[in-house]
Amino acid sequence: MPLHKLLSVTIEANKSNKSEAKPSSTLNASVVVKNLPNTARKQAFLTSTINMTMSDISFAKNDLDYIFKNKDSICAVVFAPTSYSVYIDRAPFSKRHPQLDRQFKYIENTGIKVVNLTSMLRKSATNENIHQPLWWADDTHWRSHGIMLAAEHVVRTTRCIR
């Protein structure tokens, strides 16, 4: 989400909650801004992204059916975590998304490589350079450094991409 849109959403959320003044760091706002633990920078998170991060997400049956039907042409399944799960929520993937974790194990047992980028990005985030963050501060998308790290990791951990 671009900064101007983020500010607009935050201003509108604050207008609608004027009777109950709430800080922008509550989960009741559309946007939550947090100080990141290992840097001096702030990061904005959409509450919908936080909710997804904290939910037990999983593949829909038709998506799993597609994967298994086309397994001979699928190099890998790559899981891209949310910025909130990398920077703030430190719960293990298996505890936060137990259904998806089981599905990943099942997929791997059929011979398809699963690349979960969560651990690698968390490790990178602990040493994050303030001038080269992984995510845009006001957006849910990776910056070029995050893209590069993810791409290098996928190439390193899969045999079908070289």
C-alpha positions as CSV (number, residue, x, y, z in Angstrom):
1,M,0.0,0.0,0.0
2,P,1.6,3.4,-1.0
3,L,2.3,5.8,1.8
4,H,-0.4,8.3,0.7
5,K,-3.0,5.5,0.8
6,L,-1.8,4.3,4.1
7,L,-2.0,7.8,5.6
8,S,-5.5,8.2,4.1
9,V,-6.7,4.9,5.6
10,T,-5.2,5.8,9.0
11,I,-6.8,9.3,9.0
12,E,-10.2,7.9,8.1
13,A,-9.8,5.2,10.8
14,N,-9.0,7.9,13.3
15,K,-11.9,10.1,12.2
16,S,-14.4,7.2,12.7
17,N,-12.9,6.5,16.2
18,K,-12.8,10.1,17.5
19,S,-15.2,9.4,20.3
20,E,-12.8,6.7,21.5
21,A,-9.3,8.0,21.0
22,K,-7.2,4.9,20.3
23,P,-3.5,4.8,19.5
24,S,-2.6,3.7,16.0
25,S,-0.8,0.7,17.4
26,T,-4.1,-1.1,18.3
27,L,-5.5,-3.9,16.3
28,N,-8.7,-2.0,15.9
29,A,-7.2,0.4,13.3
30,S,-6.9,-0.5,9.6
31,V,-3.1,0.1,9.9
32,V,-0.8,-0.7,12.8
33,V,2.6,1.0,13.0
34,K,5.3,-0.7,15.1
35,N,8.9,0.0,15.9
36,L,11.0,-2.9,14.7
37,P,12.9,-4.7,17.3
38,N,16.4,-4.7,15.7
39,T,16.4,-1.4,13.9
40,A,15.5,2.2,14.5
41,R,12.8,2.1,11.8
42,K,9.0,1.8,11.9
43,Q,7.0,-0.6,9.9
44,A,3.3,-0.4,8.9
45,F,1.1,-3.5,8.9
46,L,-2.4,-3.8,7.7
47,T,-4.7,-5.4,10.2
48,S,-5.9,-7.8,7.6
49,T,-2.3,-9.0,7.1
50,I,-1.9,-9.4,10.9
51,N,-5.1,-11.4,11.0
52,M,-3.9,-13.6,8.2
53,T,-0.6,-14.1,9.9
54,M,-2.3,-15.2,13.1
55,S,-4.7,-17.5,11.4
56,D,-4.4,-21.2,10.7
57,I,-4.3,-20.8,6.9
58,S,-4.2,-23.7,4.5
59,F,-4.5,-24.7,0.8
60,A,-8.0,-25.1,-0.5
61,K,-8.8,-28.7,-1.7
62,N,-8.9,-27.6,-5.4
63,D,-5.4,-26.0,-5.0
64,L,-4.0,-29.2,-3.5
65,D,-5.6,-31.2,-6.2
66,Y,-4.0,-29.0,-8.8
67,I,-0.6,-29.4,-7.2
68,F,-0.8,-33.2,-7.1
69,K,-2.3,-33.5,-10.6
70,N,0.6,-31.4,-12.0
71,K,3.4,-32.5,-9.7
72,D,5.7,-33.6,-12.5
73,S,5.8,-30.1,-13.8
74,I,6.0,-28.3,-10.5
75,C,9.6,-27.4,-9.4
76,A,8.7,-26.3,-5.9
77,V,6.0,-24.7,-3.7
78,V,7.4,-21.5,-2.2
79,F,5.8,-19.9,0.9
80,A,6.3,-16.2,1.2
81,P,5.6,-15.1,4.8
82,T,4.0,-11.7,5.8
83,S,6.2,-9.0,7.1
84,Y,4.4,-9.3,10.4
85,S,5.4,-12.9,10.8
86,V,9.0,-12.0,10.1
87,Y,9.4,-8.8,12.1
88,I,6.9,-9.1,15.0
89,D,5.3,-12.5,15.6
90,R,8.0,-15.0,16.4
91,A,5.8,-18.1,16.9
92,P,7.1,-21.2,15.0
93,F,5.4,-21.8,11.7
94,S,4.1,-25.1,12.8
95,K,2.3,-23.5,15.8
96,R,0.9,-20.5,13.8
97,H,-0.2,-22.5,10.7
98,P,-0.5,-26.2,11.8
99,Q,-2.8,-27.1,8.9
100,L,-0.5,-25.6,6.3
101,D,2.5,-27.2,8.0
102,R,0.8,-30.6,7.7
103,Q,0.0,-29.9,4.0
104,F,3.6,-28.9,3.3
105,K,4.8,-32.2,4.8
106,Y,2.3,-34.1,2.7
107,I,3.4,-32.2,-0.4
108,E,7.1,-33.0,0.3
109,N,6.2,-36.7,0.9
110,T,5.0,-36.7,-2.7
111,G,8.3,-35.5,-4.0
112,I,7.6,-31.8,-4.4
113,K,10.1,-29.5,-2.7
114,V,8.5,-26.9,-0.3
115,V,10.6,-23.8,0.3
116,N,9.3,-21.9,3.4
117,L,11.1,-18.5,3.4
118,T,10.1,-17.6,7.0
119,S,13.2,-18.7,8.8
120,M,15.6,-17.3,6.2
121,L,13.8,-13.9,6.2
122,R,13.7,-13.8,10.0
123,K,17.4,-14.4,10.2
124,S,18.0,-11.7,7.6
125,A,15.7,-9.3,9.5
126,T,17.7,-9.6,12.7
127,N,20.7,-8.2,10.8
128,E,18.7,-5.8,8.6
129,N,20.5,-2.7,7.4
130,I,18.2,0.3,7.8
131,H,19.1,1.4,4.3
132,Q,18.3,-2.0,2.8
133,P,15.1,-3.2,4.5
134,L,13.4,-6.4,3.3
135,W,9.9,-4.8,3.0
136,W,8.8,-1.3,2.2
137,A,8.0,0.5,5.5
138,D,4.5,1.5,4.3
139,D,3.6,-1.5,2.1
140,T,3.2,-5.2,2.1
141,H,5.7,-5.8,-0.7
142,W,9.3,-6.7,-0.6
143,R,12.0,-4.2,-1.5
144,S,14.7,-5.3,-4.0
145,H,16.9,-6.6,-1.2
146,G,14.1,-8.9,0.1
147,I,13.4,-10.1,-3.4
148,M,17.1,-10.8,-4.0
149,L,17.5,-12.8,-0.7
150,A,14.3,-14.8,-1.5
151,A,15.4,-15.6,-5.0
152,E,18.9,-16.7,-4.0
153,H,17.4,-18.9,-1.3
154,V,15.0,-20.6,-3.7
155,V,17.8,-21.2,-6.2
156,R,20.0,-22.6,-3.4
157,T,17.4,-24.9,-2.0
158,T,15.9,-26.3,-5.2
159,R,17.5,-28.6,-7.8
160,C,15.2,-27.6,-10.7
161,I,16.2,-23.9,-10.8
162,R,19.7,-23.0,-11.9
